[in-house]
């Protein structure tokens, strides 16, 4: 095998390794992205549940205040 062919094959092997590394990074980033999206969706669900609980608590406190006002007015 002559020097030029060997050099070409070495460059091709280096390019192949670089491509393999890039593909592996892309795979890991895709997995991380999917995980982050799942986390975001879970947090959005938790936020909605907390907002609903907060609204229920606010409604109950307002109702208690109204009852106290009516008891105060009646007394």
KABELHU-V631457 format. One record per backbone hydrogen bond with DSSP energy under -1.0 kcal/mol. NH is the residue of the N-H (numbers start at 1). CO is the residue of the C=O. E is the energy in kcal/mol with one decimal. If there is no record, write none. Layout:
NH_CO_E + NH_CO_E
//
This chain:
6_2_-2.2 + 7_3_-2.5 + 8_4_-2.3 + 9_5_-2.6 + 10_6_-2.3 + 11_7_-2.4 + 12_8_-2.4 + 13_9_-2.4 + 14_10_-2.4 + 15_11_-2.5 + 16_12_-2.2 + 17_13_-2.3 + 18_14_-2.3 + 19_15_-2.5 + 20_16_-2.5 + 21_17_-2.4 + 22_18_-2.4 + 23_19_-2.6 + 24_20_-2.2 + 25_21_-2.4 + 26_22_-2.4 + 27_23_-2.3 + 28_24_-2.5 + 29_25_-2.7 + 30_26_-2.2 + 31_27_-2.2 + 32_28_-2.6 + 33_29_-2.7 + 34_30_-2.2 + 35_31_-2.3 + 36_32_-2.7 + 37_33_-2.4 + 38_34_-2.3 + 39_35_-2.5 + 40_36_-2.6 + 41_37_-2.5 + 42_38_-2.5 + 43_39_-2.7 + 44_40_-2.2 + 45_41_-2.0 + 46_42_-2.4 + 47_43_-2.5 + 48_44_-2.3 + 49_45_-2.2 + 50_46_-2.5 + 51_47_-2.5 + 52_48_-2.2 + 53_49_-2.4 + 54_50_-2.5 + 55_51_-2.3 + 56_52_-2.3 + 57_53_-2.4 + 58_54_-2.5 + 59_55_-2.4 + 60_56_-2.3 + 61_57_-2.6 + 62_58_-2.5 + 63_59_-2.2 + 64_60_-2.3 + 65_61_-2.5 + 66_62_-2.3 + 67_63_-2.3 + 68_64_-2.7 + 69_65_-2.5 + 70_66_-2.3 + 71_67_-2.5 + 72_68_-2.5 + 73_69_-2.4 + 74_70_-1.9 + 75_71_-1.5
//
